[in-house]
Amino acid sequence: GPPSCSPRTNCSEEGAINKDNNNNNSNKINKTNNNAAPSPPPGTRLRAAFSAFVKAREVPAGAAGAVWWRCCRQTFRERGGIHRHVGTQHGAELLGAGMGTGTGTGTGPELITDNIRLYSVHILTLTSCSSVFARCRAVGSKAGEVLLYYCYCEVRDPEKLCAWQRALCVHLHLTGKVRVASEGINGTVGGSKVATSLYIEVMLSQPLFKDILCQDDFKRSAGGAHCFPDLRVGVFKEIVPMGIDPEKVSYKETGIHLSPQEFHREVEQYLSQASQGQSDTILLDCRNFYESKIGHFQGCLAPDIRKFSYFPSYVDENLELFKNKRVLMYCTGGIRCERGSAYLRSKAVCKEVYQLKGGIHKYLEEFPDGFYRGKLFVFDDRFSICSNEDVISACRYCGTLWDQYKLCSSQHCRQLVLTCPSCRNKGLTACCPVCQEKELEVTSRASGQTLKEECECTKRRPRVPVERISRGTLDAGKV
């Protein structure tokens, strides 16, 4: 049967991990049980590691019984001085010891393995240890947010990066989904604001990412650990599942990146020229149909595809549409455009291909009332985030304006459905008549296993739609 487009069961193109993965990667997913016994407080472990590290550097001072500290060929005569030095220069060793990843005897500062050293975590790059411990204690505080990010880079050992990433998220009590591959990392995680800030700080000091990632690459929105049912970190072939070997279509061949300001000006110009029938531009939404249904840029072409792995076939089937056109591409956070624009460019039919840097997420931060109207779909239990009051979609049953997704009430379907409160009160809670009337009849195998029926709305949907758009409609920006 088809995978659900629920963020609980489907692969988020912006960083989720498919629970029903068909490419034999499911055995590589590390899942955190939220009901497991809590680990010792991180502050306690860090404090012990810090004290042991400082204690090991004591040297006799001039006065009887007095001590100084010797570290990194420097002598410190005041306790505050050695504390600041250790906090700013030896964060990786301390975190390694505090998390139990060292190889020492436990009586002194623990040595860290090559693995941890390669993926060192400078979490203590602060002016004093007390501020670090205070921040660690605040990791479980209520005020929270969700981070969305990705980084394309060459990863020599994805398994090691995966293990480090999982340990970091567990340490900070983060939930969410992280994909790791030889081509980089893609994640969306939720937790307290203290935890997410520490997470960003650690990622930016990670040797693998520190010269590539910056603060602006992390998209932040109100939320928290409750937005995800658990933590999933896994190793995959692609950090966004387009279904094309990264060695054949590389992120290095991506389109031209436009800042939100530049993209805004381009869309403004496109809409102006299109209204006069003079545009040579296509504004292309490369997300899934259920995402663009509740929010999109004015005048965009929104393919009626169910998942991003269909995008290459969509391009192939509609090449004539893109001939001699300037293409402005956008997606949620930018990652789908990286590979998607590279694939479109590989066809050598467009005048040029541009993409929105940081995606809709970053655009809305600067232009909350700009050319993007409606909600922004997100792949977690929030389903969407809002920047303007426009409602551009309708209830599946009565047609009234409505844009708040719920899961189909059929246990074996779990598609997303737009059904208003009035219709829900009437019991209209499924995605289609088949689900509503039959509740997806399940037949049992002899072994007792169950088979699920493909629902009507999925069965009727073409896998790869061929656009039947007149040039006049396209030029008028009324797609």
C-alpha positions as CSV (number, residue, x, y, z in Angstrom):
1,G,0.0,0.0,0.0
2,P,1.1,3.6,-0.3
3,P,3.0,5.3,2.5
4,S,1.0,7.8,4.4
5,C,1.8,11.5,4.1
6,S,1.5,11.8,7.8
7,P,4.7,13.2,9.5
8,R,4.4,10.2,11.8
9,T,4.9,7.7,9.1
10,N,6.1,9.4,6.0
11,C,9.6,10.6,5.1
12,S,9.8,14.4,5.4
13,E,11.7,15.8,2.5
14,E,13.0,18.4,5.0
15,G,14.5,16.0,7.5
16,A,12.3,13.1,8.5
17,I,13.0,9.4,8.5
18,N,10.5,7.1,6.9
19,K,9.4,4.5,9.3
20,D,8.4,2.2,6.5
21,N,11.7,2.6,4.6
22,N,12.0,0.2,1.7
23,N,15.8,0.6,1.0
24,N,17.0,-1.6,3.8
25,N,18.1,1.4,5.9
26,S,15.5,0.8,8.6
27,N,17.9,-1.4,10.5
28,K,20.2,1.6,10.8
29,I,17.8,3.8,12.6
30,N,18.5,4.6,16.2
31,K,15.3,5.2,18.1
32,T,15.0,6.7,21.6
33,N,12.5,5.3,23.9
34,N,10.9,8.3,25.7
35,N,9.7,5.9,28.5
36,A,13.3,4.8,29.4
37,A,14.7,5.7,32.7
38,P,16.3,9.1,32.7
39,S,20.1,9.3,32.5
40,P,22.0,11.1,35.2
41,P,21.8,14.9,35.0
42,P,24.3,16.3,32.4
43,G,25.3,19.0,34.8
44,T,26.4,16.5,37.4
45,R,28.6,14.6,35.0
46,L,30.1,17.8,33.5
47,R,30.8,19.3,36.9
48,A,32.6,16.1,38.0
49,A,34.6,16.1,34.7
50,F,35.4,19.8,35.1
51,S,36.6,19.4,38.7
52,A,38.8,16.4,37.8
53,F,40.3,18.2,34.9
54,V,41.2,21.3,37.0
55,K,42.4,19.2,40.0
56,A,44.9,17.3,37.7
57,R,46.5,20.6,36.7
58,E,47.4,21.8,40.3
59,V,51.0,22.6,41.0
60,P,52.6,23.8,44.3
61,A,52.6,27.6,44.8
62,G,55.1,29.7,46.7
63,A,53.2,29.8,49.9
64,A,52.9,26.7,52.0
65,G,49.8,24.8,51.1
66,A,48.8,27.1,48.3
67,V,48.3,25.9,44.7
68,W,48.5,27.3,41.2
69,W,47.5,25.6,38.0
70,R,49.6,24.7,35.0
71,C,47.9,24.0,31.6
72,C,48.8,24.5,27.9
73,R,52.3,26.0,29.0
74,Q,50.5,28.7,31.0
75,T,50.5,29.2,34.8
76,F,47.3,30.4,36.4
77,R,47.5,31.9,39.9
78,E,43.7,32.4,40.4
79,R,41.0,29.8,40.3
80,G,38.8,32.0,38.0
81,G,41.6,32.1,35.4
82,I,42.0,28.3,35.2
83,H,38.2,27.9,35.1
84,R,37.9,30.3,32.2
85,H,40.8,28.7,30.3
86,V,39.4,25.2,30.7
87,G,35.9,26.3,29.8
88,T,37.1,28.0,26.6
89,Q,39.9,25.6,25.5
90,H,39.0,22.1,26.6
91,G,35.3,21.8,26.0
92,A,35.6,18.8,23.8
93,E,37.5,16.8,26.4
94,L,35.1,17.8,29.1
95,L,32.0,16.8,27.2
96,G,33.6,13.5,26.2
97,A,34.3,12.7,29.8
98,G,31.0,14.0,31.0
99,M,29.1,11.8,28.5
100,G,31.2,8.7,29.4
101,T,32.9,8.6,26.0
102,G,36.5,8.7,27.3
103,T,39.0,6.0,27.6
104,G,40.8,7.1,30.7
105,T,40.8,5.5,34.1
106,G,38.2,7.8,35.7
107,T,40.6,9.1,38.3
108,G,41.7,12.1,36.2
109,P,40.7,13.9,33.1
110,E,39.5,11.3,30.6
111,L,41.1,11.0,27.2
112,I,38.7,10.9,24.3
113,T,38.8,8.5,21.4
114,D,39.7,9.5,17.8
115,N,36.0,9.2,17.0
116,I,34.9,11.8,19.5
117,R,37.9,13.9,18.7
118,L,37.0,13.9,15.1
119,Y,33.5,15.0,16.0
120,S,34.5,17.1,18.9
121,V,31.8,19.0,20.8
122,H,32.9,22.4,22.2
123,I,29.9,22.9,24.4
124,L,31.8,24.7,27.1
125,T,33.1,27.6,25.0
126,L,31.9,30.1,27.6
127,T,33.4,32.5,30.1
128,S,32.7,30.4,33.2
129,C,31.8,26.9,34.1
130,S,28.9,28.0,36.2
131,S,27.1,29.4,33.2
132,V,27.5,26.1,31.4
133,F,26.0,24.1,34.3
134,A,23.1,26.6,34.6
135,R,22.4,26.2,30.9
136,C,22.6,22.4,31.1
137,R,20.1,22.3,34.0
138,A,17.7,24.5,31.9
139,V,17.7,22.0,29.0
140,G,14.4,20.6,30.2
141,S,12.7,24.0,30.6
142,K,9.3,24.5,29.1
143,A,9.9,27.3,26.5
144,G,10.7,25.4,23.3
145,E,11.3,25.6,19.6
146,V,11.9,23.4,16.6
147,L,15.0,23.7,14.4
148,L,15.2,22.9,10.7
149,Y,18.6,22.7,9.0
150,Y,20.7,20.8,6.5
151,C,24.3,20.8,5.4
152,Y,25.7,19.3,2.2
153,C,29.3,18.3,2.7
154,E,31.5,15.2,2.3
155,V,31.2,12.9,5.3
156,R,33.9,10.2,5.4
157,D,32.1,8.0,8.0
158,P,28.3,8.5,8.2
159,E,28.0,5.8,10.9
160,K,30.3,7.7,13.2
161,L,28.5,11.0,12.5
162,C,25.2,9.3,13.1
163,A,26.3,7.9,16.5
164,W,27.7,11.3,17.6
165,Q,24.5,13.1,16.5
166,R,22.3,10.7,18.4
167,A,24.4,11.1,21.5
168,L,24.2,14.9,21.2
169,C,20.5,14.9,20.8
170,V,19.9,12.5,23.7
171,H,22.3,14.6,25.9
172,L,20.2,17.7,25.2
173,H,16.8,15.9,25.5
174,L,15.9,16.7,21.9
175,T,13.4,14.8,19.8
176,G,13.0,14.8,16.0
177,K,14.4,13.3,12.9
178,V,18.0,13.4,11.5
179,R,19.2,11.9,8.2
180,V,22.9,11.3,7.7
181,A,24.6,10.3,4.5
182,S,28.0,10.6,2.8
183,E,26.7,13.8,1.2
184,G,25.8,15.6,4.5
185,I,23.2,15.9,7.2
186,N,19.6,17.0,7.3
187,G,17.6,17.4,10.5
188,T,14.6,18.8,12.3
189,V,14.8,18.6,16.1
190,G,12.7,20.0,18.9
191,G,13.4,20.9,22.5
192,S,13.8,23.7,25.0
193,K,15.2,27.0,23.7
194,V,18.3,26.4,25.9
195,A,18.7,22.9,24.4
196,T,18.3,24.1,20.8
197,S,20.7,27.0,21.3
198,L,23.3,24.6,22.7
199,Y,22.6,22.3,19.8
200,I,23.3,25.1,17.3
201,E,26.4,26.2,19.2
202,V,27.8,22.6,19.1
203,M,27.0,22.2,15.4
204,L,28.7,25.4,14.5
205,S,31.9,24.3,16.4
206,Q,31.8,20.8,14.9
207,P,35.0,20.6,12.7
208,L,33.0,19.0,9.8
209,F,30.4,21.9,9.7
210,K,32.0,25.0,11.3
211,D,33.3,26.4,8.0
212,I,30.0,25.7,6.1
213,L,27.1,26.2,8.5
214,C,26.2,29.5,10.1
215,Q,23.5,30.7,12.5
216,D,21.3,31.8,9.7
217,D,21.2,28.2,8.3
218,F,19.1,27.1,11.2
219,K,15.4,27.9,10.8
220,R,13.6,28.3,14.1
221,S,9.9,28.2,14.9
222,A,7.8,27.9,18.1
223,G,7.4,24.3,19.3
224,G,9.4,21.9,21.4
225,A,10.1,18.3,22.1
226,H,6.4,17.5,22.1
227,C,6.2,18.2,18.3
228,F,7.8,14.8,17.7
229,P,6.9,11.4,19.1
230,D,10.6,10.4,19.6
231,L,14.1,10.8,18.3
232,R,15.2,9.0,15.1
233,V,18.7,9.3,13.7
234,G,19.7,7.1,10.7
235,V,22.1,6.6,7.9
236,F,20.8,6.8,4.3
237,K,22.0,7.1,0.8
238,E,20.5,10.6,0.4
239,I,19.8,13.3,3.0
240,V,16.7,14.1,1.1
241,P,15.0,11.2,-0.7
242,M,14.9,12.2,-4.4
243,G,15.7,8.7,-5.6
244,I,18.6,9.7,-7.7
245,D,22.2,8.5,-6.9
246,P,24.0,11.6,-5.5
247,E,27.0,10.6,-7.6
248,K,24.9,11.1,-10.8
249,V,23.2,14.3,-9.7
250,S,25.2,16.2,-7.2
251,Y,24.3,19.1,-4.9
252,K,27.4,20.7,-6.3
253,E,25.6,21.3,-9.6
254,T,22.8,23.3,-7.9
255,G,21.0,26.4,-9.2
256,I,21.8,30.0,-8.3
257,H,20.9,30.8,-4.7
258,L,18.8,33.9,-4.2
259,S,18.4,35.6,-0.8
260,P,14.8,36.2,0.4
261,Q,15.2,39.8,-0.6
262,E,16.4,38.9,-4.1
263,F,13.7,36.2,-4.5
264,H,11.1,38.7,-3.4
265,R,12.2,41.1,-6.1
266,E,12.2,38.4,-8.7
267,V,8.7,37.3,-7.8
268,E,7.5,40.8,-7.9
269,Q,9.0,41.3,-11.4
270,Y,7.6,38.0,-12.6
271,L,4.1,38.8,-11.5
272,S,4.3,42.3,-13.0
273,Q,5.5,40.9,-16.4
274,A,3.2,37.9,-16.3
275,S,0.2,40.2,-16.0
276,Q,1.2,41.8,-19.3
277,G,1.9,38.5,-21.0
278,Q,5.6,39.2,-21.2
279,S,7.2,36.7,-18.7
280,D,9.7,34.1,-19.6
281,T,9.8,32.8,-16.0
282,I,8.2,29.8,-14.2
283,L,7.8,30.1,-10.4
284,L,8.1,26.4,-9.4
285,D,7.0,24.9,-6.1
286,C,8.9,21.6,-5.7
287,R,7.0,20.4,-2.6
288,N,4.3,17.8,-2.4
289,F,0.6,18.5,-3.3
290,Y,-0.6,18.5,0.3
291,E,2.0,21.1,1.2
292,S,1.2,23.6,-1.6
293,K,-2.5,23.0,-1.1
294,I,-2.5,25.0,2.2
295,G,0.1,27.6,1.2
296,H,2.1,28.8,-1.8
297,F,3.6,31.7,-3.7
298,Q,1.2,33.7,-5.9
299,G,1.4,32.6,-9.5
300,C,3.3,29.4,-8.8
301,L,3.3,26.1,-10.7
302,A,2.6,23.5,-8.0
303,P,3.1,19.9,-9.2
304,D,0.4,17.5,-8.1
305,I,3.0,15.0,-6.8
306,R,2.8,12.9,-3.6
307,K,6.4,12.8,-2.7
308,F,9.7,14.3,-3.8
309,S,11.1,11.1,-5.3
310,Y,8.5,11.7,-8.1
311,F,10.0,15.1,-8.9
312,P,12.7,13.8,-11.4
313,S,10.0,12.0,-13.4
314,Y,7.8,15.1,-13.3
315,V,10.6,17.1,-14.8
316,D,11.2,14.4,-17.5
317,E,7.5,14.3,-18.4
318,N,7.2,18.1,-18.6
319,L,10.5,19.1,-20.3
320,E,8.7,21.1,-23.0
321,L,7.2,23.3,-20.3
322,F,10.7,24.3,-19.1
323,K,12.3,25.0,-22.4
324,N,13.9,28.5,-22.7
325,K,12.4,29.5,-19.3
326,R,14.0,31.1,-16.3
327,V,12.9,28.9,-13.3
328,L,12.5,30.2,-9.8
329,M,12.3,27.2,-7.4
330,Y,11.4,27.1,-3.8
331,C,10.6,24.6,-1.0
332,T,10.2,24.6,2.8
333,G,13.8,25.0,3.9
334,G,15.9,24.9,0.8
335,I,17.1,21.3,0.7
336,R,14.8,19.9,-1.9
337,C,15.8,22.8,-4.2
338,E,19.5,21.8,-3.9
339,R,19.1,18.5,-5.6
340,G,15.9,19.4,-7.5
341,S,17.6,22.4,-9.2
342,A,20.6,20.3,-10.0
343,Y,18.4,17.7,-11.7
344,L,16.5,20.3,-13.7
345,R,19.8,22.0,-14.8
346,S,21.1,18.6,-15.9
347,K,18.4,18.5,-18.6
348,A,20.0,21.7,-20.2
349,V,16.6,23.1,-21.4
350,C,16.2,26.1,-19.1
351,K,17.7,29.6,-19.6
352,E,18.7,29.5,-15.9
353,V,17.6,27.9,-12.6
354,Y,17.4,29.9,-9.4
355,Q,16.4,28.8,-5.9
356,L,15.2,30.5,-2.7
357,K,18.0,30.2,-0.1
358,G,16.7,29.1,3.2
359,G,13.3,28.2,1.6
360,I,9.9,29.6,2.5
361,H,10.9,29.5,6.2
362,K,13.5,32.2,5.8
363,Y,11.4,34.2,3.3
364,L,8.5,34.4,5.8
365,E,10.9,35.7,8.5
366,E,11.6,38.7,6.3
367,F,8.3,38.9,4.4
368,P,5.5,37.6,6.6
369,D,3.0,39.4,4.5
370,G,4.8,39.0,1.2
371,F,3.9,36.9,-1.9
372,Y,3.6,33.7,0.0
373,R,0.0,33.2,1.1
374,G,-1.5,30.6,3.5
375,K,0.2,28.3,5.9
376,L,3.6,26.6,5.7
377,F,3.4,22.9,6.0
378,V,5.9,21.2,8.4
379,F,6.7,17.6,8.9
380,D,5.9,17.2,12.6
381,D,2.8,17.1,14.8
382,R,2.1,20.8,14.3
383,F,1.4,20.1,10.6
384,S,1.7,23.8,9.7
385,I,3.0,27.2,10.9
386,C,1.4,30.5,10.2
387,S,2.7,33.9,9.1
388,N,-0.4,35.5,7.7
389,E,-4.2,35.1,8.1
390,D,-5.0,33.9,4.5
391,V,-6.8,30.6,4.2
392,I,-6.4,29.3,0.6
393,S,-7.7,25.7,1.0
394,A,-11.1,24.2,1.7
395,C,-12.8,21.5,3.7
396,R,-12.8,18.2,1.7
397,Y,-16.6,17.7,2.3
398,C,-18.4,21.0,2.4
399,G,-16.0,23.4,0.7
400,T,-15.8,26.0,3.4
401,L,-12.4,27.6,3.8
402,W,-10.2,25.4,6.0
403,D,-6.5,24.6,6.2
404,Q,-5.9,22.6,9.4
405,Y,-4.9,19.1,8.6
406,K,-5.9,16.0,10.6
407,L,-5.0,12.4,10.0
408,C,-7.6,10.3,8.2
409,S,-9.6,8.4,10.9
410,S,-8.9,5.1,9.2
411,Q,-6.3,3.3,11.2
412,H,-4.7,1.7,8.1
413,C,-4.7,4.8,5.8
414,R,-3.4,7.8,7.8
415,Q,-3.5,10.2,4.9
416,L,-3.9,13.9,5.7
417,V,-7.4,15.3,5.4
418,L,-8.9,18.8,5.5
419,T,-12.2,18.5,7.3
420,C,-13.8,21.4,9.1
421,P,-15.2,21.2,12.7
422,S,-18.8,21.0,11.4
423,C,-18.1,18.1,9.1
424,R,-16.0,16.3,11.8
425,N,-18.9,16.6,14.2
426,K,-21.0,14.8,11.5
427,G,-18.5,12.0,11.5
428,L,-16.8,13.0,8.2
429,T,-13.2,12.3,9.3
430,A,-11.7,10.2,6.6
431,C,-9.8,11.3,3.5
432,C,-12.1,9.8,0.9
433,P,-15.4,7.8,0.5
434,V,-13.6,4.5,0.5
435,C,-12.0,5.2,3.9
436,Q,-15.2,6.9,5.2
437,E,-17.6,4.1,4.3
438,K,-15.4,1.0,4.7
439,E,-12.8,2.2,7.2
440,L,-10.3,0.5,4.9
441,E,-11.5,-3.1,5.1
442,V,-8.6,-5.3,6.1
443,T,-8.2,-8.9,4.9
444,S,-6.2,-11.3,7.0
445,R,-3.5,-13.6,5.7
446,A,-3.3,-17.1,6.9
447,S,-0.3,-16.1,9.1
448,G,-2.5,-13.5,10.8
449,Q,-0.8,-10.6,9.1
450,T,-3.0,-7.9,7.7
451,L,-3.1,-6.2,4.2
452,K,-4.3,-2.7,3.8
453,E,-6.4,-1.5,0.9
454,E,-5.2,1.5,-1.2
455,C,-7.6,4.3,-0.6
456,E,-9.5,6.0,-3.4
457,C,-7.8,9.4,-3.3
458,T,-4.4,7.7,-3.7
459,K,-5.6,5.3,-6.4
460,R,-7.0,8.0,-8.5
461,R,-3.9,10.3,-8.3
462,P,-1.5,10.1,-11.3
463,R,2.0,9.3,-10.1
464,V,3.5,11.8,-12.4
465,P,1.1,14.4,-13.8
466,V,1.6,15.9,-17.3
467,E,0.8,19.6,-17.2
468,R,-1.9,20.8,-19.5
469,I,-1.2,24.5,-19.2
470,S,-1.7,26.9,-22.0
471,R,1.1,29.4,-22.6
472,G,-1.4,32.2,-22.0
473,T,-2.2,30.9,-18.6
474,L,1.5,30.4,-17.8
475,D,2.5,33.9,-19.1
476,A,-0.3,35.5,-17.0
477,G,1.1,34.0,-13.8
478,K,-2.3,32.3,-13.1
479,V,-1.1,28.7,-12.7
